[in-house]
Amino acid sequence: MNKVFGFESFEFSTDEVDLCITKEGGQMAPVTFFPRSGNPVSPYYINPWCEEKKDHSLPVLLQALRGDFFCLPFGGDNVTAAFSYDCHGPTANGEWRQIHRDSRSLTLAMDFPDGKAHVQSKYSTKPGHSAIYIENTVSGCNLKLPYGHHCILDCSSYLLLSTSPAKFGIVTSESDTPSFDGEYRALVGHGVFESMKQAPSRFTDFPSFDLTEFPSREGFCDIVQMVNDPKAGEIGWSCAVCPDKGYLWYSIKKISDFPTTLFWMENKGRHGKPWSGRNVCIGIEDAMSCFAAGAAVSSLDNELSQRGIQTARKFSEAKPVTVKIIEGVARIPSGFTRVKQVRFNAAENTAMFIDENGTDVLADIDSGFLD
């Protein structure tokens, strides 16, 4: 096992993708799509302090912070009468072990330190698909917990963002105040909006902000949660188009498993350690949660559950639960812009991404994997 950007990592390679997953925290990055081509794509973020001297006062979550990882429970406050876990849970901080590997898949496992859950995560690829098929299985658990995939993308080039149709978006209550503990917010707390192009601003000279292009709003860190609309189809998606580098990144899920998508928009807006005002990235986080409030809030009655949105799942020791997600990239032609629609063809294992101008890109994607 080699150290990759400061952390011992499991490495897995096929013709379609090279990926690394940290032994501590199970965080997936770097990931390279089209690795054998003359123009590989590496869309995931890696923090700027990963190879500095480790600060062991920080949780593994922040020491390693990179790419994508499964959070159980999802969020910050996970202290209740029944358990006490770090931010984003044991899965994002604990030690993983390899239990299976073959030419097309890598399976890792970890146990909660209090013995209250066992988690297996399987990462698979398919011939010709520039995608990673991820399935997380939770067993031996009787807790009610929020969960999510905490994907973080590199923002060294600007990205055009979109999701499948949403019922509404809402700004985190953390934005009730313009700043707290060295973090600065540009959006209005609890602000509800219909379109990502018109999110409520706290500034009178900018009554709303367009969240569909990032980086923007330098000096601020904002979080919004988009509630996916299952009436538009049981499959939800998020896309980030990178025109400068000629690709789009996507995540694909079942809305019943991940009812919402959080956008963590970090543009030099945090000044505590380890951030120090130098961090630029975007989290596109598919979750069943109330923002990133953690189990202490998401597992109880809260502002989203009052709107009919499921924010936690009751796991059963008698029956393991598996949730799946697909993440990948596709090449795009010059002039391709923000994704407006995705059409899935399960019979042909394809998905068509259509931009705001009607230009389409066809990619090999097995959406049937989500069943």
N, C-alpha and C positions, 0 to 999 in steps of 0.2 A: 504494500500500500504506500502510495507516494503522498507527499505534502503538495497540495495545490492551493496557491494563494493563502498560505499560512495554515491550512488544515488538512490532516490526513483524510483522504477521499477514496471512495470506491470509484473505479473508472470502468466505463462500458463503451464499446465502440462497434458500430456497424457501418455499412456503406452510406447510410442515410444520416447518421448522427453520431457524434462523440459527446459523451456527457460525464460529469463528475458529480458525486454526491458526498457531502461531508459525513464522516463517521459520527462526529458530534453534531447533533441538530438536524441531520438528514436534509441538508440544504443543497439544492440541485443547481450547480453552476461551477465552472463554465459549461455551456452547452453550445456545440457547433453543428449547425445544419449544413448540408452539402459539403461535408468535410473533405471530400476527394476532388472537389471542383476547384477551379481557379478563382472562385469568388465565394468563399464560405460566409455564413451568416452566424453571428453570435449575439443574440438579442438580449440576453439576461444581464442584470446588474451584479457587480461585485463591489463591495464597499471600499472606500479609499484608505482605510486603516488596517486592512486585513493582514498586512505584512509588517506592521509596526509592532513594537513590543506589546505583548498581550496584557490587557488590563483585566485581571481576574476578578476585579470587583464588579465587572459587567457580566450579565448572563451570556451563555453561549450564543443565544439568539442574536445579540448585538455584536459579539466578537466575530462571528462568522458571516453575518448578514449578507445574503446573496440569493440570486435566482428565484427558485420556487421551493416551497416546503409546505407540508401538511401540518396544520395547527389543530391540536385537540388538547384542551379546549382553545378556541380562537379568542384572542383578545387579551387585555391587560390585567384585569382584576379577577383572579381565579382563586380567591380565598373565600371559602364557605365553611359552614359547620361540618360538612362531610369530607372536605379535602382542601389542600393548599398546593397550588402549582404555580410555576413561573409564568411570566408573560408568554402567551401563545402555547403554553403547555409543555409537557414532557417531550412530545414529538419534535418540537423545535429547539429543545435544549439538551435532551438526553442522548445516550449512546446507542447507535444502531449496529446491527450485525448482519452479515450476509447469510442467507439460508438457502439460496438457490441462484444458479447462473447457467444460462445456456447461450446459444449464438444469437438469440433474439430477445432475451429478457434478463432482468436482474431483480431479485426479490430480497428486500431487507426487512428486518423485524426489530422491534423494541418493546420493552415492558415498562409500564408506569412504575416509578420507584415504590409506590405504596401497594402495588399488586392489583390495582383496580381496573386495569385494562391491558390488553395485548394488541399491538398494531403491526400489521404487515403491509408494506407498500411494494407493489410490483410495477416495474417500468419496462414496457415492451415497445418494440418497433415492428413495422411490417415492410416487406420488400417494396421499394419504390415510394414509400410514404415519408415525407419530411415532417414527421410527427412523432410525439411520444405519447403512448397510451398508458395512463397511470390509474391504478386501482388500489384503494386503501381499504383494508378489512380490519374492523374493530371487533374484538371478541373478549369474552370474560369481563364484560363491563355492565354494571347496573346503574350507571349515572346518567343524569340529564345534562347534556353538554352542547355548547355551540362548537362548530368546526368550520374549517375553510382551507382553501389553497391560497397561500400568501405569495403570489407571483410578483416579482419586482423586475422591471425592465430598465435597460440601459438607456440613458437620455443624452448621449453625446451628440446625437442628431435629433431633430424635432420629430415628433410623432403626431399622427392624426388619429383620434380616438373615437370609438363608437361601440354601442352594444345592441343586442337584439331589443325589440320594443320593450319599454318599461312603463309600469303603472305610474311611477313618479320617482323623483330623486329627493333626497333630504340631506341637509348638512349636519354633521355631528354636533352634539351639544357641547363639545369641547370648544366650539367657536362662539359660545355665549359671551366670552370675553375676548378682546382682541389679542391678548398675549397671556401666557402663563408659563412659568418655569423656563424662560428662554425660548419659547415657541411663539410664532406670530401667525395670526389667522387673517385672511382677506375676506372670507365668506362669513355670512351671518348664521349663527348657531340656530338650529332647528328650522332653518329656512327650507321650505318645500318648493320644488320646481318641476315643471313638466319636461323640459328639454335641457340637455347638457350644454346647449349653446346659450342658455340664459339662467345661470345660477346666481342667487341673490348675493350681492356685494354689501359690505358694511361701509363703503365709501360713497358719499353723495355725488361725486363727480364721475363715478363708474357704478351705476345702479345695478348692473349685472356683469358677469364674466362668462366668456365662452370657455368651457372646460374641454372642448374637443381638440385642442392643440396644446402640446406640452413639449418643452418647458415654457412656462409663462409665470407671471406674478412672482418675479424674483424677490427673495427675502421672506417668502411666506410658505407655510405648510398647512394644507387644507385636506380634509377628509369628507367625502360624500359617499352616500350609499344609494345605488340604483336598484329599485325593486323590479325584477323581471316580470313580464306579463305572460303567464302560461296560456292565455287565450290566443296568443300569436303563434303558439306551437310549444310542444313539450321540451324542445331543445333550445337552450339559450346559448348565446355566444358573445364574446368581446373581441375587438380587433384593434390593433395599433399598426397603422401604416407608416413606414419609414421611407419617404420618397427619395431621400438623399442616397440611401443604400440599396434601394430597389427591392424591398421585401415588405410583406405584411406578416405580423405575428397574430396568432389567434388562440383563444381557448374556447372549448366546446363542452357543454355539460347538459345534464338533465335539470330543469328548473326545480323539479320536486326534491332533488338532492341539494342543490345550491340555489336558493330562491333569490339571492341578491348578488350584486357585484359592488365591492367597495373600491373607490379610487383614492389612494393615498398619494397626494401630489406634493412632493418634497422638492423645493427649490431654494436651498440655502436658508430655510426658515427655522432651523433648530440650532441652538447655540450651547446646549449642554454637552457633556461628553457622551459618546465619542464624536458627535456630529460636528461641533465647532464651526457651524455656519458654512460648511464646505460640501454638503451633500446634495446631489441632484439625481433624483430617480422618480419613477412612478410605480406604485403598487396597483395592480389590477387583480383584485382578490375576490374570488368566488367563494361565497360563504353562506352558512346558515347561522346568523348571529344578529345581534343589535350593535351595529358599528363594531368597534374593537373594544367594547366595554368589558368583555370577559364573562365567565360563567356566573359571576355574582349578580350581573344584570340580565344577561341574555337568557338565563334559565328560569327567570321569573317574569312576571307581568312587566312590560316595558312599553316605550312609545311606539315601537314597531308591532309588537304582538297585539297591542290595542287597535292597530289598523288591519289586523287579520294576517300578518306576516309571521310565519314560523321562524323563531330565532334560536331554537335549540332542539335537540333530538333526544328522546328517551331511549337509551341503549338497553339491551337485554342480554344478560349472561347466557340465556338459553338459546339465543339465535344471533350469530355473527351478522354484522352489517357491513356491506361493501358499497363505497361510493367511488364513482369514476369520473375522470376528466381527460380531455385530449388537449395537448398543447403542441403547436407547431408553427411553421412558417411556409410562405409561398412566395415565389418570385412575382414581381409586378412590372408591367410595362411603364415606360416614361409617361408622366401625366396622370397616372392612376392616383386617385384621391381617397377621401374617407369612405370606408365601407358603409353602405346603406342597407344592404340585404345579403343574406346567405341562404342559398337553396341547397338542401341536402338530397342526395340520391343514394339511399342505402343499398338499393339493388346493384348499383354500379360502383359503390364505394367511392363516391366523389362528392365534393362540395363546390359550389360556384359562388365566388365572392363578387358582388356587384357594387361599384362605387357610385358616388353621387351624380356622376355624369353618364351612368349606364354602361361603363366599361366593365367587362367581366374577366375574372381569372378562375380557371378550373384547377382544383387540387385533388389529389388522391387522399381521401379521408374516409375511414370506416366508421360512420356515425352509429352503425349497429352495435359497435363495441359498448355503447352506453346502456344498452338494454340489460 
